[in-house]
Amino acid sequence: MAESEEEVDVLVQRVVKDITNAFKRNPNIDEIGLIPCPEARYNRSPIVLVENKLGVESWCVKFLLPYVHNKLLLYRQRKQWLDREVLVDITCTLLLLNPDFTTAWNVRKELLQCGVLNPEKDLYLGKLALTKYPKSPETWIHRRWVLQMLQKECSPAGSGQKEQQGQVEPQGEAERSWHTERLQRVLQEEMRVCADAAGRYPSNYNAWSHRIWVLQHMAKGNLKILHDELSSTRLWVSMHVSDHSGFHYRQFLLKSLLGELGQSWERLQSGALNLSPLPLADALQVHRSNGDGTAGAADDHASAVPQLFHEEMELCTDLIESYPGHETLWCHRRHVFYLWHHWRKNSQGTGPQSPVLTHTAALLSEASDPHNEGRSSQAMDVDCVPDSSKHGGYTQNTKRLKRGPVPPCPGLPSEHLFVSRILSSCRSPEQGRFANAYRKWLDSVIGQ
C-alpha cells in the first residue's frame, strides 16, 4: 500500500489514466459502480472493465477522490495550471465518483463553450453518473444546460428569415435536416436516460421533473410525442403501481394533450388547417376518413378527448382490480375523473357534434384535485415493449386513437357502481378504505 505523498500521487495518476484508457478501449460503457474491496490484494489496476460495465475497487476511492478534488480546486483558485486534456480527465473521474460536485460541472461548461468537449459526450458522462447516483440533482441541472446549448446550435440565427424570403439553399436545407435528426436522437436518448434513472430509484422526482422539462422545451406542441409517451408509460406504471411519480407524469401528459387538442381544434375551426389536414391527422396518429380531410380531422377531434379519458379510466380500473390496496391507483383515478368532469362541464355548450376544448386555459388552471395538493405532475419514459397481455401491455392498435364510435365515458352513476363492485368483492382492508374514501370524494366534490 502506498504511504508517502509521492507514492499516492503516482498511484492516483495511474488510476485516472486507467479510467481514461477504459473509455478509449470501450466507448460503449453503459454502467459504473464500486467494487467492495477494503484493501489492494493484488498488484494490479483497481479499474475493472467487464463487457460494458466499469467498476472501481473501493479501496482506492479514499486516495482518488481527495486528489482529483484538490487538483480541481487549485486550478479554480488559479494556483495551479492544468491543460485541457488533464481537465477533461480529472473532471470525468471526479464526477463519476461524486456527480454533485458543482465546480466540476462548471469547468466542463467552460470546456464545452470553448469547443473542447462535445455536448453528446458530456451527456454521455452524465448518463453514466446517473447509473450510480440516479437522483443527483447537479447532474440533471447540467443536462438541461447542455440540452439548451444543443438547441441553440441546432437552430442557427437567420434561418427562419431566409425561409420566409424563399432564399433557402440546398446546402442549408440539408444542414437543417441534419440538425433536426440530431435533436430527435438526443430527445430519444434523454427519454431512455430518464426511464433508466426512474427504474433505479423509486419515486425519482428529479428524473420525472427533468422528463417534463424535456417535453416542454424540446417537444412543445408535438402531439405525436405526447401521445407516444402516454402509450409507452402504460407498461411502466403497470409494473410500478405504488410509484406516484409515474402516474403524475401521465396526468401531465393528459393535461398537455387536452391543451394541444384544444388549440388544434381552434385552428381547424378558423380554417387554418383547411389547406393541410394531413399534419394534424398524423400528429394524432388516427386513421383518416375517405371523405373530406377537414371533416375527418374534425371527427377525430370530436372523439380524441373522450377516447383518451376512456382508455385512462380503463387502465385505472384494470390496475385497481388487479393490485388491491395501492393508494396511488385511487389517487390517479380521482385526478383523471376530476379532469374529465371539468372538461365535460366546460364543453357542454359547444354543441352535440363537437365536444371540444373551448375553455382549455380555464380548465388547465383550475383542474387540480384539491385533495391532491402538493403532488405535481412529473415525468419519465420507458422503452415500449409490445405486449398483448392484459396489464400494461399495448399493441399498435391500442397505441393510436382509433376512429369510430366514442366509447362511453364515466359519470357519477358508473363510478358509484364501480365502487360498489369493489367493496362487494374486496378482501383487503386497505382497498375497502380507499374505495370508501373515493366514494365520499365523489359525493362531496363532484356531486355538488
C-alpha positions as CSV (number, residue, x, y, z in Angstrom):
1,M,0.0,0.0,0.0
2,A,1.3,3.4,-0.9
3,E,2.1,5.6,2.1
4,S,4.2,8.5,1.1
5,E,2.7,11.5,-0.7
6,E,4.8,10.9,-3.8
7,E,3.6,7.3,-4.0
8,V,0.0,8.3,-3.6
9,D,0.4,10.8,-6.4
10,V,1.8,8.2,-8.7
11,L,-0.9,5.8,-7.8
12,V,-3.7,8.2,-8.3
13,Q,-2.3,9.5,-11.6
14,R,-2.2,5.9,-12.8
15,V,-5.8,5.3,-11.8
16,V,-7.0,8.4,-13.6
17,K,-5.1,7.3,-16.7
18,D,-6.6,3.8,-16.4
19,I,-10.1,5.3,-16.3
20,T,-9.4,7.4,-19.4
21,N,-8.0,4.4,-21.2
22,A,-11.0,2.3,-20.3
23,F,-13.3,4.7,-22.1
24,K,-11.0,4.7,-25.1
25,R,-11.0,0.9,-25.2
26,N,-14.7,0.6,-24.9
27,P,-16.8,3.7,-25.9
28,N,-20.0,1.8,-25.2
29,I,-19.7,1.6,-21.4
30,D,-23.2,1.8,-20.0
31,E,-22.9,1.5,-16.3
32,I,-20.4,2.3,-13.5
33,G,-20.2,1.0,-9.9
34,L,-18.0,0.4,-6.9
35,I,-16.5,-3.0,-6.2
36,P,-16.3,-3.7,-2.4
37,C,-12.7,-4.2,-1.7
38,P,-11.3,-2.9,1.6
39,E,-7.6,-3.2,0.5
40,A,-5.5,-3.8,-2.5
41,R,-4.9,-7.6,-2.7
42,Y,-3.0,-7.8,-6.0
43,N,-0.5,-5.6,-7.8
44,R,-3.0,-4.6,-10.5
45,S,-5.1,-1.7,-11.5
46,P,-8.2,-1.1,-9.4
47,I,-10.2,-0.3,-12.6
48,V,-12.2,-3.3,-13.8
49,L,-13.9,-3.3,-17.2
50,V,-16.1,-6.3,-17.9
51,E,-18.2,-6.2,-21.1
52,N,-19.8,-2.7,-20.9
53,K,-19.6,-2.3,-17.1
54,L,-16.9,-0.2,-15.5
55,G,-16.0,-0.9,-11.8
56,V,-13.7,0.9,-9.4
57,E,-12.3,-1.0,-6.4
58,S,-13.4,0.8,-3.3
59,W,-10.0,0.8,-1.6
60,C,-8.6,3.4,-4.0
61,V,-11.5,5.9,-3.7
62,K,-10.1,7.3,-0.4
63,F,-7.0,8.3,-2.3
64,L,-8.5,9.1,-5.7
65,L,-11.4,11.4,-4.7
66,P,-9.3,13.8,-2.5
67,Y,-6.6,14.0,-5.1
68,V,-8.8,15.0,-8.1
69,H,-10.9,17.2,-5.8
70,N,-7.9,19.2,-4.6
71,K,-6.4,19.4,-8.1
72,L,-9.6,21.0,-9.5
73,L,-9.9,23.4,-6.6
74,L,-6.3,24.6,-7.1
75,Y,-7.0,25.1,-10.8
76,R,-10.1,27.2,-10.0
77,Q,-8.2,29.3,-7.5
78,R,-5.6,29.9,-10.2
79,K,-2.9,28.3,-8.0
80,Q,-2.1,25.5,-10.5
81,W,-2.3,25.4,-14.2
82,L,-3.9,22.3,-15.9
83,D,-4.1,21.8,-19.6
84,R,-7.4,21.0,-21.2
85,E,-6.9,17.3,-21.6
86,V,-5.9,16.9,-18.0
87,L,-9.0,18.9,-17.0
88,V,-11.2,16.6,-19.1
89,D,-9.8,13.5,-17.4
90,I,-9.9,14.9,-13.8
91,T,-13.4,16.2,-14.1
92,C,-14.5,12.9,-15.6
93,T,-13.0,10.9,-12.8
94,L,-14.4,13.3,-10.1
95,L,-17.9,13.3,-11.5
96,L,-18.1,9.5,-11.8
97,L,-17.3,9.4,-8.1
98,N,-19.2,12.5,-6.9
99,P,-21.6,13.9,-9.5
100,D,-22.9,16.5,-7.1
101,F,-19.6,18.5,-7.2
102,T,-20.9,21.7,-8.9
103,T,-17.4,23.1,-9.6
104,A,-16.5,20.1,-11.8
105,W,-19.7,20.6,-13.9
106,N,-18.9,24.3,-14.2
107,V,-15.4,23.5,-15.5
108,R,-17.0,21.2,-18.1
109,K,-19.4,24.0,-19.1
110,E,-16.4,26.2,-19.9
111,L,-14.8,23.4,-21.9
112,L,-18.0,23.0,-23.8
113,Q,-18.2,26.7,-24.6
114,C,-14.5,26.6,-25.8
115,G,-15.3,23.6,-28.1
116,V,-13.0,21.2,-26.3
117,L,-15.9,18.9,-25.4
118,N,-18.7,17.6,-27.5
119,P,-22.2,18.1,-26.0
120,E,-23.2,14.5,-26.7
121,K,-20.1,13.2,-24.9
122,D,-20.9,15.3,-21.9
123,L,-24.5,14.0,-21.8
124,Y,-22.9,10.5,-22.0
125,L,-20.8,11.2,-18.9
126,G,-23.9,12.4,-17.0
127,K,-25.8,9.3,-18.1
128,L,-23.0,7.1,-16.6
129,A,-23.0,9.1,-13.4
130,L,-26.8,8.5,-13.1
131,T,-26.4,4.8,-13.2
132,K,-24.7,5.0,-9.9
133,Y,-26.4,8.1,-8.5
134,P,-29.8,8.3,-10.3
135,K,-31.1,11.2,-8.1
136,S,-28.1,13.5,-8.5
137,P,-29.6,17.0,-8.8
138,E,-26.5,18.6,-10.1
139,T,-26.3,16.1,-12.9
140,W,-29.9,16.8,-14.1
141,I,-29.3,20.5,-13.9
142,H,-26.2,20.2,-16.0
143,R,-28.0,18.1,-18.6
144,R,-30.6,20.8,-19.0
145,W,-27.9,23.4,-19.6
146,V,-26.3,21.1,-22.3
147,L,-29.6,20.5,-23.9
148,Q,-30.3,24.2,-24.2
149,M,-26.9,24.7,-25.7
150,L,-27.6,22.0,-28.2
151,Q,-30.9,23.6,-29.1
152,K,-29.2,26.9,-29.8
153,E,-26.6,25.1,-32.0
154,C,-29.4,23.3,-34.0
155,S,-31.4,26.5,-34.6
156,P,-29.0,28.9,-36.3
157,A,-30.0,32.6,-36.3
158,G,-31.4,33.9,-39.6
159,S,-32.6,30.6,-41.0
160,G,-36.2,31.5,-40.3
161,Q,-35.8,34.8,-42.2
162,K,-34.3,33.1,-45.2
163,E,-37.1,30.6,-45.2
164,Q,-39.7,33.3,-45.4
165,Q,-37.9,35.1,-48.2
166,G,-37.6,31.8,-50.2
167,Q,-33.8,32.0,-50.3
168,V,-33.1,28.6,-48.8
169,E,-30.1,27.0,-50.4
170,P,-29.9,23.2,-50.8
171,Q,-26.9,23.0,-48.6
172,G,-28.7,25.0,-45.9
173,E,-31.7,22.6,-46.2
174,A,-29.5,19.6,-45.7
175,E,-27.9,21.2,-42.7
176,R,-31.3,21.9,-41.1
177,S,-32.3,18.3,-41.7
178,W,-29.2,17.1,-40.0
179,H,-29.8,19.3,-37.0
180,T,-33.4,18.1,-36.8
181,E,-32.3,14.5,-36.8
182,R,-29.6,15.3,-34.2
183,L,-32.2,16.8,-31.9
184,Q,-34.5,13.8,-32.4
185,R,-31.7,11.4,-31.4
186,V,-30.9,13.5,-28.3
187,L,-34.6,13.6,-27.4
188,Q,-35.0,9.8,-27.7
189,E,-31.8,9.2,-25.7
190,E,-33.0,11.6,-23.0
191,M,-36.2,9.7,-22.6
192,R,-34.2,6.5,-22.2
193,V,-31.9,8.1,-19.6
194,C,-35.0,9.3,-17.6
195,A,-36.6,5.9,-17.8
196,D,-33.4,4.1,-16.5
197,A,-32.9,6.6,-13.7
198,A,-36.6,6.3,-12.6
199,G,-36.3,2.5,-12.6
200,R,-33.1,2.6,-10.4
201,Y,-34.6,4.7,-7.7
202,P,-38.3,4.7,-6.6
203,S,-40.3,8.0,-6.9
204,N,-37.3,9.6,-8.5
205,Y,-38.7,13.2,-8.5
206,N,-35.6,14.6,-10.2
207,A,-35.8,12.2,-13.2
208,W,-39.5,12.8,-13.7
209,S,-39.1,16.6,-13.4
210,H,-36.4,16.5,-16.0
211,R,-38.5,14.5,-18.3
212,I,-41.3,17.0,-18.1
213,W,-38.8,19.8,-18.8
214,V,-37.5,18.0,-21.9
215,L,-41.1,17.7,-23.3
216,Q,-41.9,21.3,-22.5
217,H,-38.7,22.7,-24.1
218,M,-37.8,20.2,-26.8
219,A,-41.2,18.7,-27.9
220,K,-43.6,21.6,-27.2
221,G,-46.8,21.3,-29.2
222,N,-45.8,17.9,-30.6
223,L,-49.0,15.8,-30.3
224,K,-47.3,12.7,-31.6
225,I,-44.6,12.7,-29.0
226,L,-47.1,13.4,-26.2
227,H,-49.3,10.5,-27.3
228,D,-46.4,8.1,-27.8
229,E,-45.3,9.0,-24.2
230,L,-48.7,8.3,-22.9
231,S,-48.8,4.9,-24.7
232,S,-45.2,3.9,-23.7
233,T,-45.6,4.6,-20.0
234,R,-48.6,2.3,-19.7
235,L,-46.2,-0.6,-19.2
236,W,-44.1,1.2,-16.7
237,V,-46.9,2.3,-14.4
238,S,-48.4,-1.1,-14.6
239,M,-45.2,-2.5,-13.2
240,H,-44.7,0.3,-10.5
241,V,-48.2,0.6,-9.1
242,S,-47.0,2.3,-5.9
243,D,-44.9,4.9,-7.6
244,H,-46.8,8.2,-7.6
245,S,-44.3,9.9,-10.0
246,G,-45.2,7.7,-13.0
247,F,-48.9,8.4,-12.6
248,H,-48.2,12.1,-12.1
249,Y,-46.4,12.1,-15.4
250,R,-49.4,10.6,-17.1
251,Q,-51.5,13.3,-15.6
252,F,-49.2,15.9,-17.0
253,L,-49.4,14.2,-20.4
254,L,-53.2,14.2,-20.3
255,K,-53.3,17.9,-19.5
256,S,-50.8,18.7,-22.2
257,L,-52.8,16.7,-24.8
258,L,-56.0,18.5,-23.8
259,G,-54.3,21.8,-24.3
260,E,-52.8,20.9,-27.6
261,L,-56.0,19.3,-28.9
262,G,-57.9,22.4,-27.9
263,Q,-55.5,24.7,-29.8
264,S,-55.6,22.4,-32.9
265,W,-59.4,22.4,-32.8
266,E,-59.5,26.2,-32.7
267,R,-57.1,26.4,-35.7
268,L,-59.3,23.9,-37.5
269,Q,-62.5,25.8,-36.8
270,S,-60.9,29.1,-38.0
271,G,-59.9,27.5,-41.3
272,A,-56.2,27.5,-40.6
273,L,-56.0,23.7,-41.2
274,N,-58.3,23.5,-44.2
275,L,-55.4,23.5,-46.7
276,S,-53.3,21.0,-44.8
277,P,-55.3,18.5,-42.8
278,L,-52.6,15.8,-43.0
279,P,-50.2,17.1,-40.3
280,L,-53.0,17.2,-37.8
281,A,-54.1,13.6,-38.6
282,D,-50.5,12.4,-38.5
283,A,-49.8,14.1,-35.2
284,L,-52.9,12.5,-33.6
285,Q,-52.0,9.2,-35.3
286,V,-55.5,8.5,-36.3
287,H,-56.9,6.9,-39.4
288,R,-58.1,9.4,-42.0
289,S,-61.6,9.0,-43.5
290,N,-62.1,8.5,-47.2
291,G,-64.0,11.8,-47.4
292,D,-63.0,15.4,-46.9
293,G,-59.8,15.8,-44.9
294,T,-61.0,18.7,-42.8
295,A,-64.2,16.8,-41.9
296,G,-62.1,13.8,-41.0
297,A,-59.9,15.9,-38.7
298,A,-63.0,17.4,-37.1
299,D,-64.4,13.9,-36.4
300,D,-61.0,13.0,-34.9
301,H,-61.1,15.9,-32.6
302,A,-64.7,15.1,-31.6
303,S,-63.6,11.6,-30.4
304,A,-60.0,12.2,-29.4
305,V,-60.6,13.6,-25.9
306,P,-63.3,11.1,-24.8
307,Q,-61.1,8.3,-26.1
308,L,-58.2,9.5,-24.0
309,F,-60.2,9.5,-20.8
310,H,-61.9,6.2,-21.6
311,E,-58.5,4.5,-22.0
312,E,-57.1,6.1,-18.9
313,M,-60.1,5.2,-16.7
314,E,-60.0,1.6,-18.2
315,L,-56.3,1.4,-17.2
316,C,-57.2,2.6,-13.6
317,T,-60.0,0.0,-13.3
318,D,-57.7,-2.8,-14.5
319,L,-54.9,-1.9,-12.1
320,I,-57.1,-1.3,-9.1
321,E,-58.8,-4.7,-9.5
322,S,-55.5,-6.5,-10.2
323,Y,-53.5,-4.8,-7.4
324,P,-55.8,-4.1,-4.5
325,G,-54.7,-1.9,-1.6
326,H,-52.5,0.7,-3.5
327,E,-53.4,4.3,-2.7
328,T,-51.5,5.6,-5.7
329,L,-54.0,4.0,-8.1
330,W,-57.0,5.6,-6.3
331,C,-55.3,9.0,-6.3
332,H,-54.7,8.7,-10.0
333,R,-58.3,7.7,-10.7
334,R,-59.5,10.7,-8.7
335,H,-57.3,13.1,-10.7
336,V,-58.3,11.7,-14.0
337,F,-62.1,11.7,-13.2
338,Y,-61.8,15.3,-11.9
339,L,-60.1,16.4,-15.1
340,W,-62.8,14.6,-17.2
341,H,-65.6,16.1,-15.2
342,H,-64.4,19.6,-15.7
343,W,-63.7,19.1,-19.4
344,R,-67.2,17.7,-20.0
345,K,-68.7,20.5,-18.0
346,N,-66.9,23.2,-19.9
347,S,-67.6,21.7,-23.3
348,Q,-71.3,21.2,-23.0
349,G,-72.0,24.5,-24.7
350,T,-70.2,23.7,-27.9
351,G,-72.9,21.6,-29.5
352,P,-73.7,17.9,-29.7
353,Q,-71.3,17.2,-32.6
354,S,-68.2,19.0,-31.3
355,P,-67.3,18.2,-27.7
356,V,-64.1,20.1,-27.8
357,L,-62.0,22.3,-25.6
358,T,-63.4,25.8,-25.8
359,H,-62.2,26.7,-22.3
360,T,-58.8,24.9,-22.3
361,A,-57.0,27.6,-20.4
362,A,-59.5,27.8,-17.7
363,L,-59.7,24.0,-17.5
364,L,-55.9,23.6,-17.1
365,S,-55.7,26.3,-14.5
366,E,-58.4,25.0,-12.2
367,A,-58.3,21.3,-12.9
368,S,-56.1,20.3,-10.0
369,D,-57.6,18.0,-7.4
370,P,-58.0,19.8,-4.1
371,H,-57.4,16.5,-2.3
372,N,-54.1,16.0,-4.2
373,E,-52.4,19.3,-3.4
374,G,-48.6,19.2,-3.3
375,R,-48.4,16.3,-5.8
376,S,-47.5,18.0,-9.0
377,S,-47.4,16.2,-12.3
378,Q,-43.9,14.9,-13.1
379,A,-42.2,12.8,-15.8
380,M,-40.4,9.8,-17.2
381,D,-40.4,7.3,-20.2
382,V,-39.7,3.6,-20.8
383,D,-38.8,1.7,-23.9
384,C,-42.1,0.3,-25.3
385,V,-42.3,-3.4,-25.3
386,P,-45.1,-4.8,-27.5
387,D,-47.2,-7.0,-25.2
388,S,-50.6,-8.3,-25.7
389,S,-51.1,-9.2,-22.0
390,K,-53.8,-7.5,-20.0
391,H,-51.8,-5.5,-17.6
392,G,-49.8,-2.7,-19.1
393,G,-49.3,-4.2,-22.5
394,Y,-50.3,-2.5,-25.7
395,T,-50.2,-3.1,-29.3
396,Q,-50.0,-0.9,-32.4
397,N,-53.8,-0.8,-32.4
398,T,-54.1,0.5,-28.9
399,K,-51.3,2.9,-29.3
400,R,-53.3,5.2,-31.5
401,L,-56.5,7.0,-31.2
402,K,-59.0,4.9,-33.1
403,R,-61.7,6.4,-35.3
404,G,-65.2,5.1,-34.7
405,P,-67.9,5.3,-32.0
406,V,-66.8,7.2,-29.0
407,P,-66.8,4.8,-26.0
408,P,-69.0,5.6,-23.0
409,C,-67.0,7.7,-20.6
410,P,-67.6,7.5,-16.8
411,G,-70.1,9.6,-14.9
412,L,-71.2,9.6,-11.3
413,P,-73.5,6.6,-11.6
414,S,-70.9,4.5,-13.2
415,E,-68.3,5.5,-10.7
416,H,-70.6,4.6,-7.8
417,L,-71.3,1.3,-9.4
418,F,-67.5,0.7,-9.7
419,V,-67.0,1.4,-6.0
420,S,-69.9,-0.8,-5.0
421,R,-68.4,-3.7,-7.1
422,I,-65.0,-3.2,-5.5
423,L,-66.5,-3.1,-2.0
424,S,-68.6,-6.2,-2.6
425,S,-65.6,-8.3,-3.7
426,C,-62.5,-6.9,-1.9
427,R,-60.8,-8.8,0.9
428,S,-58.2,-6.1,1.6
429,P,-59.0,-3.6,4.4
430,E,-56.9,-1.0,2.6
431,Q,-58.8,-1.5,-0.6
432,G,-62.1,-1.0,1.2
433,R,-60.8,2.1,3.0
434,F,-59.6,3.7,-0.3
435,A,-62.9,2.8,-2.1
436,N,-65.0,4.4,0.7
437,A,-62.8,7.5,0.6
438,Y,-63.2,7.7,-3.1
439,R,-67.0,7.4,-2.8
440,K,-67.0,10.2,-0.2
441,W,-64.9,12.4,-2.5
442,L,-67.3,11.8,-5.4
443,D,-70.3,12.9,-3.3
444,S,-68.6,15.9,-1.7
445,V,-66.6,17.3,-4.7
446,I,-68.2,16.0,-7.9
447,G,-71.8,15.6,-6.7
448,Q,-72.2,19.2,-5.7
